[in-house]
Amino acid sequence: MTTEIKPYSIASVPAYLRILGWMAVYAILLFPFIIATPSGGIMYLVERLLQLLSITIWCVLHIKKRHLIRASHRLFVYAVQAWWLILIAITFLRVPSFQLTQINHWIAVWNLLLIAELYWEKHYVRHLYVLSLLFSSMVYLSTMLYIVFPEGLWYEESWIGTGDKARYLFGNYNQTGIVSLIALMVSGAYTLQTGRGKTNMLFLCLASLGTIAAMGSTTSTVGILLVVLYFYLQKAVKHPYLWICLFLVAYIVFFALIVWQGNAIDDWPLLASFVENVLGKNTTFTMRIYLWLRSVALIIDNPWTGYGVQGVEWMVNQIGGSGPHNLWLMILLEGGLVLCALFIAIIVKLFVSAFRHDSSRSAYMVVCVSVALLMSLFETYHYVCIFSIFVIAYYVCVSHTNKKSVVHAQLRAPEQTERV
């Protein structure tokens, strides 16, 4: 005999307040990892406050959580949770101190998983709408700030890594690229599902491409351009998953031959021409090959569990830069083959789920994830940003609804009662 748990109802709030509320929740969870601020001063207190609010949201979501993770989602969710637990454990063993920073990062991703499990099943279009508003607004703000302050909002004088010390709204130009990708991903998925937001998508594409190109990030420009071209030409692309599989093969070959072995590309004229003329880099990928070689040497010395999250100073002393400028090498450095294998499993699960729920949205999500991986060959992005892409892409792929009018009626009708 099982006890039936009756869902309780709450009086609905006006639709615009509900949307603003969700925007605030997502901002609390993600802004500390996408908005760059000078260290110290009042911003230290703001960051601590946002961390406290994030933990509060985590507690509230657990109180509201009345079911286990859905059986079909458990493999993905548990793999993501295990990845962060392993990273924290390895870091604690290698850097014996309380890992509050990594725990806060984990809680942010955990909150996204909880929100998706609790609310995306019936209202995922609403959440796409909220995320689209939030990230689009941030990209437009970034563009306007760049126009007014093209030399940067401020300078990180204490930065000891290589590269420009100028900081923009999202940090440097590389972080601007990954945030723009997230904005295009959620806005494109919303437009594909509902047929709405086409004007916003057009201006978002122009703002993203214009800002990133002006900042001088050719890797991000190429990546964003691929997403934009696919979004507008997807109906003309036959068998998109076949092209994505071919991309993954080329991706693996590039990593094995160029990144891992540190080979220059002068022996491959076509590839050298692409790198120099399209990506705007030299055959050493702006000296990245030397960072890759030093990183590989460290990985070979400790291949299984890596060195944990050591920080910028350790990276500068060990490899000569703030990081290896490659996501895979960063994961191998910090978590070894154990963490890398689990990371691959998460991506495979995401792609398999997209193939099983074949749709224009799923294909678009896989393209966005693939572009994020392409950009990550040359840069290391914040883990929270990467896992935000994974979580959003996964739940867009596995969520089902064709009730466009019903969803928008819920957005507009404050008199209705929402079932929680």
Stockholm file with secondary structure:
# STOCKHOLM 1.0

chainA/1-420         MTTEIKPYSIASVPAYLRILGWMAVYAILLFPFIIATPSGGIMYLVERLLQLLSITIWCVLHIKKRHLIRASHRLFVYAVQAWWLILIAITFLRVPSFQLTQINHWIAVWNLLLIAELYWEKHYVRHLYVLSLLFSSMVYLSTMLYIVFPEGLWYEESWIGTGDKARYLFGNYNQTGIVSLIALMVSGAYTLQTGRGKTNMLFLCLASLGTIAAMGSTTSTVGILLVVLYFYLQKAVKHPYLWICLFLVAYIVFFALIVWQGNAIDDWPLLASFVENVLGKNTTFTMRIYLWLRSVALIIDNPWTGYGVQGVEWMVNQIGGSGPHNLWLMILLEGGLVLCALFIAIIVKLFVSAFRHDSSRSAYMVVCVSVALLMSLFETYHYVCIFSIFVIAYYVCVSHTNKKSVVHAQLRAPEQTERV
#=GR chainA/1-420 SS CCCCCCCCEECCCCHHHHHHHHHHHHHHHHHHHHSCCCSSTHHHHHHHHHHHHHHHHHHHHHHHCCSCCCGGGHHHHHHHHHHHHHHHHHHHHHSCSCCHHHHHHHHHHHHHHHHHHHHHHHHHHHHHHHHHHHHHHHHHHHHHHHHHCTTCSEECTTCCSSSCCEEBTTBSHHHHHHHHHHHHHHHHHHHHHHSCCHHHHHHHHHHHHHHHHHHTCHHHHHHHHHHHHHHHHGGGCSSHHHHHHHHHHHHHHHIIIIITTCCCSTTCHHHHHIIIIISCCCTTTTTHHHHHHHHHHHHHHSTTTCCCCCCHHHHHHHHSSSSCSCHHHHHHHHHHHHHHHHHHHHHHHHHHHHHHTCSHHHHHHHHHHHHHHHHTTTCCCCHHHHHHHHHHHHHHHHCCCCCHHHHHHHHHCTTSCEEC
#=GC SS_cons         CCCCCCCCEECCCCHHHHHHHHHHHHHHHHHHHHSCCCSSTHHHHHHHHHHHHHHHHHHHHHHHCCSCCCGGGHHHHHHHHHHHHHHHHHHHHHSCSCCHHHHHHHHHHHHHHHHHHHHHHHHHHHHHHHHHHHHHHHHHHHHHHHHHCTTCSEECTTCCSSSCCEEBTTBSHHHHHHHHHHHHHHHHHHHHHHSCCHHHHHHHHHHHHHHHHHHTCHHHHHHHHHHHHHHHHGGGCSSHHHHHHHHHHHHHHHIIIIITTCCCSTTCHHHHHIIIIISCCCTTTTTHHHHHHHHHHHHHHSTTTCCCCCCHHHHHHHHSSSSCSCHHHHHHHHHHHHHHHHHHHHHHHHHHHHHHTCSHHHHHHHHHHHHHHHHTTTCCCCHHHHHHHHHHHHHHHHCCCCCHHHHHHHHHCTTSCEEC
//
